[in-house]
């Protein structure tokens, strides 16, 4: 699943080609991702301009000209592909690079058509992603359910401490909890914990003020660096120009099980189930109790 850096990369890339365009057609091939009636979905989008593209956590938010909003969540295998003539840009699940005649694919569920002849395709092999048009009030209620995001002004040390509280659960569990902190997934939770020198299974209640501050700082540093490198690629993410994110070249622990720690040069990266997810860490650099 694309995490905050990947979705932010997609958002930025698509904003360059979609903002200001008018939706002149909406084709629904499969209604499974649409969380409302198909007719209402089409009517809500037809002849609306895209004013802006925003994001909260992993959720993309397209601001429409009638002050409604199109919500897009790619989940595990969602992909957005924009085609205008021979120009094709894509973001999301890593599928083969598309050519003009490849679209739509057998996994294309929705197609938006624009006034300049461009088209935006929503593909989703596993059908976990979703699309929904909402008004401002509903959008704000949905956004309010998300926790603080590491790249916003609200992400202060004080607010981070408040989100953590004195929970007995693991620090990784808190980092993954979208209600507390928005946008962090498995990859970046592991990388943040390593950068902070904290075991991902460490109980939040046992962490010192210094350790909490290290995780707070690492969260911002790691996510900013990942965005600068267009995200991380393994098998299911490409950016909106079809290019693979290259932050994978900078990963310190994730997907490096059995390899030597790049920091201490002594420990071997270990994997263990924490917060229901495979977690990667160095047993020497990241002890359960410091």
N, C-alpha and C positions, 0 to 999 in steps of 0.2 A: 504493500500500500504506500503510495506517495505520502511523505510526511510534510511538515511545514516548509522546509526548503524547496522540495520538489513542487509543491502546489504554488508557492510564491513565484518560482521560476516560470511555471505555466501561466500564472496570472499576468506577469509582466510581459511575457512574449505575446500572449493573445490580445492583451490590451492595445498593443501597437497596431493590430490589424482589425480589431472589432469595434473599438470605441468610435462612435459617430455613424456607424452603419445602421440602416433600417432593416428590420426583419420583414420580408415580403412573402414568406411562405414557411409553413411548418409541416413537415411530413413525419407522421408517427408510424413506424414499421412494426414496432412491438411496444405495447403500453406498459410493460413490467417496471421500467424505472420511473414512471410518472405517478406521483403521489396525489393525484386528483383526477377528475374526469378528463378524458382526452379532449373533448370539445372545449371545456373550460381552459385547458392548457393552451390549446391552439389560439383561442380567442384572446387570451391574456397576452399573447406574444405578437400576434399579427399586427404589422404596421407600427410597431414600437421601435424606437432607436435605443441603442446601447449607449448610455451616458458615461458609464465607468465600470470597471471591474474591481471588486474588492475581495476581501478574504478574512475569515476568522478561523484560526486553526487550520484544518484541512478542508474547510468548506469554502467554495468559491461563490461569490455573490455578484451577480450582474445587475447593475442599477439601470432600470428601464425609464424611458421618457415620460411614462405616466405615473412615476413614483412608486411603481411596484418593483419587485425584485425576483430574478430567476436564480434559484439556489441549485448548485451543481456539486454533488459529492461523488468523486470517482471511486471511492472504496478500494477494493482490491485490484480490479482489472479494467476500470473505466479509462476511456481515452477520448480526447477531443482532437479532431483533425479539421483544419481549415484549408479549403481548396479554392483558389481563384485562378482560373486558367491553368497554366502549368505550375503555378506556385502552390506548394503543399507544405504546411507546417503542422506539427503534431505534438501532443503532450499527453503524458500519462503512461498507461501500460505499454510495455516494450514489445511491439509487434514489428514485423519487417517494415522497412521504409516503404511507404506507399508511392505508387505511381498514379498518374491521373485516372487511368482506366480501372484501378483497383477498387474504387469507391462507388457505391457503398459496398461494404463487406458483409459476410453472413452474420457478423456480430454488430452491425449498425442498427440501432433502434430508433434514433431520432435524427432528422436532418433539418437544419435551419437554413433558409435561403435569404440572401441579402440583396439590397437594391443595386449593388455594383456587380452582381453576378457571382459573388462569392458564396460558398456554402460551408456550414459547420456541421460536422458529423459527431454524434455521440455513440461510441462503440462500448460494449461491455460484455466480455465473454462469459463471465460468471453471474451477471445480472444482480450484483450487490449495490451498484451505484444508484443514485436517485436524482430526480429532477422535480422541482416544484416552484410554482410562481406564488409569491405571497405579497401582502401589502406591508407597509412600513411597520405597523404595530406588531404583526406576527414575526416579521424579520427581527425586530428588536427583542422580542421574547426569546427567539431562538438563539440569537447572539448572547443574550444575558445568561443562557445556560452554560456557556463556555467559561472556563477559568481565565486567569490572566495569561497574556501571551508574552513570551520572552523578548519580542522585538518592539514592544509598545512602551509608551511613557508610563503606563500603569505598572509595568514590571519593575517595581522598586524592591529593595531588600526587605523593607517593612511588609509589603504586600506578599512577598515570597514567603516570609516567615509565617504570616497569617495563614497562607494556603497550606503550609506544612503542619502548622499547629504542633501538637504533641502526640501525633499519631504513632501507634505502635507498629504500623505497617511499614514495609520497606520503602526506602527512598525511591527505588525504581517504580514501585507501584504508584507513588504519588506523581512522579514525572509523567507516567502514562495516563493518569486520570484526567480526561479532557474537561471535567467539571472543575478541576482545581487549576490545571495548567494546560493551555490549549496548544495543540500542534505537534507535540513531541511524541514520537513513536519508538519502536523497539531499537532501531539503529542508533538514533541520537541519544536515547536514554543511556545506552551502554557507553557511548563515546563521552557523554557529559560526566558520568560517574568516574570514568577513567581519568579524564582531564582533572577532575577534582580530587582524585586519589581516594575515593570512597567506594567501598564494596556496594554493589547494587542491591544486595540483600540487607544492608544495614538498616536497623530500625530508626525511623526519624526521631523518635523520643530519646534515643541515646546519642544523637549527634550534638556536637558542641556548636557554639556560635560561629567559631572559625570554620568548621566543616560546612555549615549551612551557607556561609558566605562564599565558600569555594564552589559549591554546586551552583549557586546563584550566578556567579561570574562565569563559570564554565558554560552554563546554559546559553548565555548571550554570545560568548566567543565562538562556540562550536556551531551554532545555528547561522551566525553571520558568515563564518568561513564557508559553511556548506552552500549557502546561497551564492556567495562569490564564485564558487566553483560549479554552479548550476545543479547542485544536488548530487545524490549518490545513485549509481547504477549497478544493479546485479542482473536480474532477468525481467523486471517489470516496470522500469521507468525510463522514459526518454523525455527530453524537454520539447518545447513547442516548435522547435525547428528540426526535430528528428534526431538531435544530437544527444548522446548519452552524457549524463552528469558525471563529472570526474572527481567528486569528493571521495569516491571509493579509493583513490590513490593515497588519501590521507587518513584512512581509518586506522585506528590504533589497536582496537580489540575486536570489533564486529567482524564475523566471518574469518577470524584468524586463529581458530582453535588449533592448539598444538604447536603454534609458531612462537618463537621467542618474543618476549616483551620488548618493544622498541625503546622503552624508558630505562628499565633496570638491567636489561640484557641477561637476566638470570631466570626469571619465571617464564613459564609457558602459558599462553593464553588458555583459559579454561572456560567451559560452558556448563551452565547449571540452570535448571528451571526456577525462575523467580518471577513472581507476579503473573504466573501462567505463561510466561514467555521464555524462550531460550535466551540466556543472558551471558555475556562475554566479559571476562575480566582477568586481570593478572593477580594471582593469589599472593604475590609478594608486595606489589605496589598498592593493592586494595584489600587490606585485611578486614575481616568482619568487625573487629574491635581494634581501634587505633591506639 
